[in-house]
Structures are given as structure tokens and as C-alpha cells.
Amino acid sequence: MMISKKVNSLSDSPTLAMNQKVSELKSEGKDVISLGVGEPDFPTPIYIKYAAIKALNRNMTKYTVSSGTPTLKKAIIDKFRNEYNLNYTPDNILVSAGAKHALWNSIFTLLNEGDEAIIFSPYWVSYPEQIKIANARPVIVATDFDNEFQPKIADIKKAITKKTKLILLNSPNNPTGAVYSEKFIKDVTDLARENDLWIISDEIYEKIIYDGVEHHNIANYYKEKTIIINGVSKAYSMTGWRIGYAAGPKEVILQMAKLQGQVTSCPNSIAQYASQIAISDEQEELNIMYEQFKLRRDYIVDRLNNIDGIECKKPKGTFYVFCDVEELMKKMNFNNTDEVVNFLLDKANVATVSSNAFGYKNFIRMSYANSMENIEEAMDRIERILNEK
Ligand SMILES: Cc1ncc(COP(=O)(O)O)c(C=O)c1O
């Protein structure tokens, strides 16, 4: 066969596939409202765009240090110190081309062939695939609606074997919007320490948390074996700029930097400068985005809970709502959530994502990173079409 077995065995990203489908339908002239996308609908704030223009004018257009510019690393170090009282040095930080790339560097650097990595379902689509590329095995521990999608320590314990190398956490969580409690973070730290496991903690939605709920950074408890993954994509509406970063023990970060140096020389120079300003000079525009997300969350959850057969809880973080459609499926004779999603797309022109994409049954994910006007229209359409069926 022409294509390697490994690449051949990988799945396409279902969320990116849905984005592609939506743009095709739009180019055919269909009035599709996308509640499928995982990116803020706001433009990148002006203070960040100006920073990029300044970087261009100053000819900051060359290769940078492979692991990230010293000034961006300093902004990241300051952020950890100011927000969590965590002390890192430049050797503890690696800047990559997006959080996804930072995650990949850490997974590939830590896992050997045959190792096991524990992830929680519903999971973000790339976790199992990245683990598989590293020739390791994703071990999936399910979380549930009634426990607000907080993982249970007893379930994790059952999944640990001699081959377990790491646990991958994601809080605030995509797709559920769950924010892990302080108790869970402390308990999982104890478990990891007892079993000498690594933690990779994906905190890309850290800035999008509501109702005074706190983000508990596991590095405050288990810094010696934790790699924090974060980036500018979601917090600063910078998905296309492709800057993410990892923070962790020097002996791992330096190896990750070596890997990155051989694969892609460095992250984009202009985007690094813009990200430095994004992080170190936060401005009011960010609050405006945040307040909008909150209003939309309250609205969409209300509307969805008023539809017979759909149930969702108010997510504590992110810009996703994850709703239980099991009753709707029974009532309307859908066999699975892919059918629900296709029905909503074909008949209501509203794009959503089936929980099958996240290794989970009977739920659909909707993103409220869309204008209030579009969300209102999408809810009207869904209500209308379900009443007609
Ligand atoms: C949980 C999670 N981690 C990581 C990423 C990737 O972020 P980036 O765009 O910075 O690569 C995403 C993007 O959707 C995500 O949802």
C-alpha cells in the first residue's frame, strides 16, 4: 500500500469535517447557521492586531529560537506567576504552533510503544488519535451527565495498569463545559503520585469560566510531573494565529523542544509577538467577548431545555453546550445522534456535532460562539422542524 499503516488507521477530525461541510453548503448558497465550530466568532482584538503590524514593520520576520522567543516566554512565565503563583523559568516553557501541537509534542515525548494513557469520555477528538500516533493505547474512562461530567477517582483507579504512563485532563472541558472541582484535582494528584504517573492538563479554555467558579491548576499540587497545555486560540480569539504552549519540568520540555526543532523550526514569528502582547497587555475587548458568551450560554440553555426531549445543564465553562437527546431520539425514531445531527443540518440548516465524535452516545454538542441573532434563529428553526416531524 502507498500510504503508511499508521496514517491510514487515523480518523479525520469530525469537527473539522463538519466545518468543511458547512463551508461547502454555504458556497452552494445555503443559509446554514453553524453551531458546530470551536472558535470564537469575534475578530482578534485590535490591540493584538496592532502588535502584529508593529512586528511586521520592525521586520520580525525571521526564524526565532525554536522553543519560542524569550519575550513571549517571559509573558507566559509572568502569567503563571501572577495568576497561580507558579514559578517557571524559560527552560520550563515551550511555544508551539497551537495547543494541539503543544499537546502532540508532550504526548510523543512521554509515551513509549505499548504505554497506556488515560483519557475521559466524552473526549476532545484529537486525544485518542495523537496517543495512537505515538504507538500507545488510549484507555477511556467514561464520565456522566448526573455527575456533571466530573471523572470519578474509583473509575480511574480501575483503569490503571502497569502500563499506565499518564492521565490527560481537560478542564474546562470540551465538549461538556465541565470545570473540574478542587477536590477532584487534589484526589487525582494523590492517585498520580501513588502510581508515579504523569499528568498532561489541557487548559485551553481556562479563561472562559462562569459564575465565579474557579479553575484549579494541577501544577499547584503536582508540578514535578505535570505538563500544562494552553494557548491563545480561545481566550484571545486567535485560532488562526497558531500559538500554543506547554509548561512543565525542564527535563521533558527540553526533549519536547528537541522534537519540535526537528519537525518545524519554530512557531510563526509575527504570531509570537502578537501573542506576547495578547497575554501581557490584556484589554477590555476580552471582557466584552466573555460577557457575550455568558449571555448566549444562558439563552441557549433556556431555549434547549424548553424543547421536548432535549436536556442540558448550564455548562460552567467553554462556549459549548452538551445536551442529552436520548428522549428526543426515542420520541422521533432516530437510531443514533449522527441521524439527529444530519436531520438538523438537512431540514433546519443548523450545524451541530454528534457526541459519537467524542466517543459518547446520545448527546449533541452545540457551540454558542456565534452571534445572539444567529443563535435565536437556530433555536427557532430547530423548534419548528422538530414540531413538524
Ligand atoms: C480541548 C482542546 N484542546 C486543544 C485545542 C486546540 O487548540 P489550538 O487551536 O490552540 O491548537 C482545542 C481546539 O478546539 C480544544 O478544544
The ligand as an SDF file (V2000), in Angstrom:
LIG
                    3D

 16 16  0  0  0  0  0  0  0  0999 V2000
   -9.7560   20.8030   24.3130 C   0  0  0  0  0  0  0  0  0  0  0  0
   -8.9600   21.4220   23.2270 C   0  0  0  0  0  0  0  0  0  0  0  0
   -7.6290   21.3650   23.2840 N   0  0  0  0  0  0  0  0  0  0  0  0
   -6.8530   21.9110   22.3340 C   0  0  0  0  0  0  0  0  0  0  0  0
   -7.4220   22.5600   21.2530 C   0  0  0  0  0  0  0  0  0  0  0  0
   -6.5100   23.0860   20.1760 C   0  0  0  0  0  0  0  0  0  0  0  0
   -6.2350   24.4290   20.3330 O   0  0  0  0  0  0  0  0  0  0  0  0
   -5.3090   25.1670   19.2420 P   0  0  0  0  0  0  0  0  0  0  0  0
   -6.2500   25.7640   18.2460 O   0  0  0  0  0  0  0  0  0  0  0  0
   -4.5670   26.1980   20.0110 O   0  0  0  0  0  0  0  0  0  0  0  0
   -4.4160   24.1640   18.6320 O   0  0  0  0  0  0  0  0  0  0  0  0
   -8.8080   22.6390   21.1300 C   0  0  0  0  0  0  0  0  0  0  0  0
   -9.4180   23.2670   19.9510 C   0  0  0  0  0  0  0  0  0  0  0  0
  -10.5740   23.0740   19.6290 O   0  0  0  0  0  0  0  0  0  0  0  0
   -9.5980   22.0560   22.1440 C   0  0  0  0  0  0  0  0  0  0  0  0
  -10.9290   22.1170   22.0960 O   0  0  0  0  0  0  0  0  0  0  0  0
  1  2  1  0
  2  3  1  0
  2 15  2  0
  3  4  2  0
  4  5  1  0
  5  6  1  0
  5 12  2  0
  6  7  1  0
  7  8  1  0
  8  9  2  0
  8 10  1  0
  8 11  1  0
 12 13  1  0
 12 15  1  0
 13 14  2  0
 15 16  1  0
M  END
$$$$
